[in-house]
Amino acid sequence: MAGGTWSKTEMPVLPGMYMNFQAAALAAVQPGARGVVALPVKAHWGPVGQFVEITSLSAADAAYTSDETAGATAYSSLKLALLGGAKTVLAYRLADADAAKATCTLQDTTATPVSVMKLEAKYPGARGNKFKVTVQPNPVDAAKKDIRLLEGTTLLKTFTFDGGSIQAAVDAINADSANKWVAATKLAEGSGALKDGSGYPLAGGNSGIDGIVAADYTNALSACETQQFNLFALDGLSDAAIQTSVVSWVSRVRSEGKTIIAVLGGSSADDTSASAVSAATARSAAYNHEGVVNVGTGAVLNGVAYSSAQMSAFVAGLIAGQKLSESTTYAPTPFEDVTRRWTRGEQEQAAAGGVFLLVHDGKRVKALRGVNSLTSLHQGQNNAWKKIRTIRVMDAIQADLIASAENGYIGKVNNTAEGRLSLIGAAKQYMQSLAQSGVIETEGWDVYLDPQYYGPSAVYTPEPDQVYLNWEARLTDAMEQIFGTFIVL
């Protein structure tokens, strides 16, 4: 999908729809389904370097297991994103070059046993080292044998096959659609029969976590560019260099038309230190981007404390799960407390300094104000750009219009006066739907040909295949500050 922003001095090459958003005051003086979070994870099981759609906690357990020992992050990160309200999480497992699948070799029944079959875990990781197999006669049919696959003491699957054929054993394992754990390879025919025995272990599995470096996260970012999603978060990582790479990446892909928002956070030490306020506001100042949200507080759930970096997955899910007409301001959460309660003055610093804060109001934990990390406005922006809701609405409008233009107009409709009127009519219908949904004000919006390119006051002449439009609308916002005067009579 081609799209993004455009400039008269650097015109795009690819066909597509390109949109610039400007604040009205500055413009006056100058001539789609949502809710998907992308998340890199570390795990002891699951496909490496591939995206897996996760829509429930049970799916997260099935894909990556709930084991979070030795640096694994998948289960808690996915749990937090789903808890926040994400419809779908696109998980991408990271692993280093040492990642390996656990294996086991089975032998035949000859006096000098021959290795005839290899079992290999389906995915790299330490989980495979918990697998073991038992080969035994089938209790019902003496001509058959069983291979029982166990994880610890839990029976995962029993494979039944012709006891006189190694290939039959291989086929029984590989052809079983319910087998999610091991693959079999025939090494030799030998005597044709597997040697009975119990507790043959799979070994050599390595999760590939210890050697993961910044380049692995950079590769994950590149892979994400091929996917459709709305929010991005790291798996509890607070490394400044990697976060800087994420911010640069967000800035680039947003300029290319990929309307995503990244959510980042800090370490537990930063969250709970006496200098937590300055640490959080310093991160926002460094990010300073409308497409990046900086979480400033950790939180506690069921007695487990999560850092603000870990909470970034929850906040990403919270943002992704909201309607365009909703705001994260004062959004309730299921957490029982925050890891550090900020004072009123500190909360004011957070709101002004581009920090997304969770606060305990004496009854529950809730989001303070739905702000992103933008603190110093760039050209063409106003204070509305500091709101998460504003950016989500503009992102949604851009994505929807690009999709509509590509599906119904680009390369399909002649660039004549009638064709341009048809395009404007479709755009106005879309704007009307936004107004009816409360996303933009019901009055004052318009779509029309850019007078710099059309009409008696035109300054520029568009190419025969180009159309320039102006869109005007006032985005709505949620009530966040209510002021009243109580008059005592």
URLIN-V627000 format. One record per residue. OMEGA is omega as a letter, one per 40 degrees, with the letter a starting at -180 (none if undefined). Layout:
BEGIN
omega
OMEGA
OMEGA
END
This chain:
BEGIN
omega
i
i
i
i
a
i
a
a
i
a
i
a
a
i
a
i
a
a
i
i
i
i
a
a
a
i
a
a
i
i
none
i
a
i
a
i
i
a
i
a
i
a
i
a
i
a
i
i
i
i
i
i
a
a
a
i
i
i
i
i
a
a
a
a
i
a
i
i
i
i
i
a
a
a
a
i
i
i
a
i
i
i
i
i
i
i
a
i
i
a
a
a
i
i
i
a
a
a
a
i
i
a
i
i
i
a
a
a
a
a
i
a
i
i
a
a
i
i
a
i
a
a
i
i
a
i
a
i
i
a
i
a
i
i
a
i
i
a
a
a
a
i
a
i
i
i
i
i
a
i
a
i
a
i
i
a
i
i
a
a
i
a
a
a
i
a
i
i
i
a
a
a
a
a
a
a
i
a
a
a
a
i
a
i
i
i
i
i
a
i
a
a
i
i
i
i
a
i
i
a
i
a
i
i
i
a
i
a
a
a
i
a
a
a
i
i
i
i
i
i
i
i
a
a
i
a
i
i
a
a
i
i
i
a
i
a
i
i
a
a
i
i
i
i
i
a
i
i
i
a
a
a
i
i
i
i
i
a
i
i
i
i
a
i
a
a
i
i
i
a
a
a
i
a
a
a
a
i
a
a
i
i
a
i
i
i
i
a
a
i
i
i
a
i
a
a
i
a
a
i
a
i
a
a
i
i
i
i
i
a
i
i
i
a
i
i
i
i
a
a
a
i
i
a
a
i
i
i
a
i
a
i
i
a
a
i
i
a
i
i
a
i
i
i
i
i
i
i
i
a
a
a
i
i
i
a
i
a
i
a
a
i
a
i
i
i
a
a
a
a
i
a
a
i
i
a
i
a
i
a
i
a
i
a
i
a
i
a
i
a
i
a
i
i
a
i
a
a
a
a
i
a
a
a
a
a
a
a
a
a
a
a
i
a
i
i
i
i
i
i
i
i
i
i
i
i
i
i
i
i
i
i
i
i
i
i
i
a
i
i
a
a
i
i
a
i
a
i
a
a
i
a
a
i
a
a
a
i
a
i
a
i
a
a
a
i
i
a
i
i
i
i
i
a
i
i
i
i
i
i
i
a
i
i
a
a
i
a
none
END
